[in-house]
Amino acid sequence: MTTTEASSEIKKFIEQTYEVEFKGKVEVVNLDEDTHVLRLILNSFYVPLNITVQGTMEEFLENVKDQIKKRRLNLVEYYSGYKNESGRNN
């Protein structure tokens, strides 16, 4: 299975599991023959969710699907914080 096919399968799995249309980016990368990485870009390009699995592509997909179920990705939110010290005299 190619990385493109794996990405498509994972995207379909997310949509079926959470009953949503997933508009984020799903990217599968092979680091080497036995190490695969899922980069799941939810709503922050700078903070992707990475899942790395060492094993065959089938083991990778099985593990990723299990993680997608357990992590409750529909509840993930990102916040940015800024420190404003103007006007403070310490």
QUINOR-V363555 format. One record per pair of residues at least 12 apart in sequence whose ideal C-beta (glycine too) atoms are under 8 Angstrom apart, sorted by the first residue. I is the first residue (numbers start at 0). J is the second residue. D is the distance in Angstrom with one decimal. If there is no record, write none. Layout:
i->I j->J d->D
i->I j->J d->D
This chain:
i->0 j->56 d->5.0
i->0 j->57 d->7.9
i->0 j->60 d->7.9
i->2 j->26 d->7.9
i->2 j->27 d->4.2
i->2 j->28 d->6.6
i->2 j->29 d->6.2
i->2 j->35 d->8.0
i->3 j->27 d->7.9
i->5 j->27 d->4.3
i->5 j->35 d->7.6
i->5 j->56 d->6.4
i->5 j->59 d->7.4
i->5 j->60 d->6.3
i->6 j->25 d->4.6
i->6 j->26 d->6.2
i->6 j->27 d->4.8
i->7 j->25 d->7.9
i->8 j->60 d->6.6
i->9 j->25 d->5.2
i->9 j->27 d->7.0
i->9 j->37 d->6.5
i->9 j->39 d->7.9
i->9 j->60 d->7.3
i->9 j->63 d->6.0
i->9 j->64 d->7.6
i->9 j->67 d->7.5
i->10 j->25 d->4.7
i->12 j->64 d->5.6
i->12 j->67 d->6.5
i->13 j->25 d->7.5
i->13 j->67 d->6.1
i->13 j->72 d->7.1
i->16 j->67 d->6.2
i->16 j->68 d->6.3
i->17 j->72 d->6.8
i->17 j->73 d->4.9
i->19 j->73 d->7.1
i->23 j->39 d->6.7
i->23 j->40 d->5.0
i->23 j->41 d->5.1
i->23 j->42 d->7.0
i->24 j->38 d->7.6
i->24 j->39 d->7.7
i->24 j->40 d->4.1
i->24 j->44 d->7.9
i->25 j->37 d->7.3
i->25 j->38 d->7.8
i->25 j->39 d->6.0
i->25 j->40 d->7.8
i->26 j->38 d->4.3
i->26 j->39 d->7.9
i->26 j->40 d->7.4
i->27 j->59 d->7.9
i->30 j->51 d->7.6
i->33 j->53 d->5.6
i->33 j->54 d->6.2
i->33 j->55 d->7.3
i->34 j->51 d->6.7
i->34 j->52 d->7.4
i->34 j->53 d->5.0
i->35 j->51 d->7.3
i->35 j->52 d->5.6
i->35 j->54 d->7.9
i->35 j->56 d->6.4
i->35 j->59 d->4.2
i->36 j->49 d->6.0
i->36 j->50 d->7.1
i->36 j->51 d->4.8
i->36 j->52 d->7.9
i->37 j->49 d->6.9
i->37 j->50 d->4.4
i->37 j->51 d->7.8
i->37 j->52 d->8.0
i->37 j->59 d->7.8
i->37 j->63 d->5.2
i->39 j->72 d->7.7
i->41 j->72 d->6.8
i->41 j->75 d->5.6
i->41 j->77 d->7.7
i->42 j->75 d->7.8
i->42 j->77 d->6.0
i->43 j->77 d->4.6
i->46 j->77 d->6.3
i->48 j->70 d->7.8
i->48 j->72 d->7.6
i->48 j->75 d->7.8
i->50 j->62 d->7.4
i->50 j->63 d->5.6
i->50 j->66 d->5.4
